[in-house]
Amino acid sequence: MKSRLSLVVSVVVLFASIAAFAAPAVLLPKGYRSWKKSERKVVTDKSSLFYGIHYIYADTKAMKGYQAGNRFAEGSRIIVEHFNIKGNPAVDGPKNMVVMMRKDKRFQKTGGWQFSGFGANGKPSGIDPVATCFGCHLKDASQRDFVISTVKDFK
Ligand code: HEC
C-alpha cells in the first residue's frame, strides 16, 4: 500500500515537472539593468517590431559570447527593453515591451535559445516564440548563433 502511494506521488511529480517544462514560467531576472548596456538604438522603420527606441542588456556570460564573435555559452541571457517614440525621438517615450533570449539547449526548435516576451509591467506576455520570434533571428543571424546584435553595439 505504502509503495503504491509513493508510486502515485512520483507519477504526479513526474507529470508536474513535464507540465512545468512545457509551459515554463519565465520571469525577468531582477537587476538586469546593472548588466552591460548597449548604446541607445532608434529604429524609424515602422514595419519593424522594434520601431521606437531600445537598449540591449547582456549578462557576463553573454558579453563573453559577443566578444567571442557571437558564440554563446549555455545560460547566457540577453534582454531588450523597448520604448515607443512619442513626439521627439531624442527622448524615450513610454516603455512598450521587454524581450529576452536565454541560451538553453532544451529549446532546439528555436536554435537552442529560449525566447520570451514581457509587457511594460514585466509580466509575461505569453507569446509563441516559434511563430512570433524565431523567424527574423533565423533569417538575420543563422551564422551568429541567432543573435543579431554584435559586440559593436556595446561600447
Ligand atoms: C521583425 C523581426 C524580429 C522579430 C519578429 C523578433 N526580433 Fe528580436 N531582434 C530583431 C533585430 C533586428 C534585433 C537586433 C536589434 C539591434 O541590433 O539593436 C533583435 C534583437 C533581439 C534581442 C537581442 C539579441 C540579438 O539577437 O541581437 C533579443 C533578446 C530579441 N531580439 C528577442 C526577441 C523575442 C523574444 C522575440 C519574439 C517576441 C523577437 N526577438 C522577435 C528582429 C526581430
Residues whose N, C-alpha, C, O or C-beta is under 5 A from the ligand:
A	BS01	HEC	K41 L49 I78 I79 V80 V99 M100 M101 F115 S116 G117 I127 T132 C133 C136 F146 V147 I148 S149
